[in-house]
Amino acid sequence: MIAKIIEFLLSNIFIVVIIIGALASMFGKGGSKNRKRSPEQVPGGRERQSPAGEDWRQERVEQPEDAPAQTVYRSELHASQEAAAASREREEEARRLAGERSALERRLRQAAAQKERELRQQSAAPSAPASSTVGKEKLRNAVIWAEILGPPRAKRHYRK
């Protein structure tokens, strides 16, 4: 029985490698989630303590490419103050945009009213009478231009 299992595993080594990789991945990820880091040590051999019991979190700060990467610790209190400041900035930006929007809407209404006044003035002014008579020459030119600008005759089906 055991010999058959060993023979099966050796003949399907690819499946065994995939199963071992999946198990290692599951156990590797599961252990890193709950693991806590030990406190950082500052020069002098002391451990770094958080002032007044504040929670500290780790952040990456953008640095120029040639500068070494540094880890910055900020308190949750500082983070909440940053979030409040960002919220105030968003509110101010929303108010400013609302003001700009109302100004643009006002300008749009004024432009529409101006255009309407111009149209009324044009319709009230007498226009020159258009020549409504169609002569033989105009009709002939219209047929010629229709042939020139229209689809080719070969693509138009002849129907009665």
Secondary structure as UniProt FT lines:
FT   HELIX           2..11
FT   HELIX           13..34
FT   TURN            43..44
FT   HELIX           51..53
FT   STRAND          56..60
FT   TURN            65..66
FT   STRAND          71..75
FT   HELIX           76..124
FT   HELIX           136..149
FT   HELIX           153..155
//
